[in-house]
């Protein structure tokens, strides 16, 4: 997704409660849909599970279709690179940055 398109999207994150997770787990889920006797379609999903290590309770389970998971990986990589640069710099932190990752493709499930 281009930077230009990312800037056009506005989200109301005020309703989302921030949760601190200090543990993660990733699981892959493959689903199949039979088309006829010899053919079927398969699609993959990535399950991101965030949990609290102290209580061992899951805080969130996010299921991403394969295409969005790939875009998320690219976006997260870029974000982590920028964060590392920002931490190493001698400047004060600027306004919080948010990167939007979106997948408009539908999935069956």
N, C-alpha and C positions, 0 to 999 in steps of 0.2 A: 504494500500500500504506500502510496506516495505521501510525502510530507504535506503537500497541499491538501490532499483528501483528509489526512489526519486532523488538520487544523479546522476543518469544516464541522467536525463532529464535536458536540458538546454533551457532556454527561452530568447528571445531577448525582454526585457521589455523596451528597449530604445524608442520604438515607442509608448508605452502607456503613455498618458499624466496623471500625477498624479492629482487627484481631491480631494479636501477636502470636505467631507460630514459630516454634524453635525446632520443629521436626517436619520432615516431608517424606512422602512415599509416592512412587509412581507405578501405576499398573497399566497394562495394555489390554484392551478388550477388542476382539474381532467378532463382528456380527456377519451372518450370512443370510441372504434372502434367495430362496429358490425361484428360478425363472421358469424352468421346465424340468423334465426328467434328467437332462444331462448338464444343464447350465445353472449357475447361481452367481449372484453378485456378493462381493464381500466389501466391508468397509471397516476401518480401524478407528478406535477412539483411545485417547490417552486420559487416564484418570489421575488428576493431581490431588493428593490428599495432604492436607496441612493439619498438624496436630501439636498438642502441648505435651512436651516430654515429661513434665512433672506429673500430670494427671493421666497421661496416656490416652487422652480423649481426642477424637477428631474434631477439629474446628470447622473444616470445610472440605467438601469433595467436589471438585470441579471436573466436568467431563468435556473434553474438547475433541471435535472431529479432527481427523488427520491433517487436513489443510490448515485449520486454525492452529493446531499444535506446531506445525512447521513455521508458520508466520510468527507465533509466539516465541519460538526458539530464536529466530532472527532478531526480533525486537528486544528480547531479554538480553541477548548478547551485546547488541548496540548500547542498551541502557547500562549494562554493567561496565562496559568500556568507558562510557562517559562518566559514570559514577566514580570509577577509579581515578580518572583524570581530575575530577572535581575535588576528591579527597586529597590528592597530592598537591593541588594548587595552594597558593598562599592567599587566595581571595576568600572573602566571606561567602557563605552559601547564598545562591540566588533563590528566587521563587521556585517552589516545588514544580517539577516537570512531570507531565503525564503523557504517556505514549498510548495511543489507541490502536488496538489490534482487532480487526473485524473480519469476519468471514460471512459472506452473504449466501453461501451455498447451503442448500437444504440437505438433510440426511434422513434416512429411514431408520426407524427404531421402534 
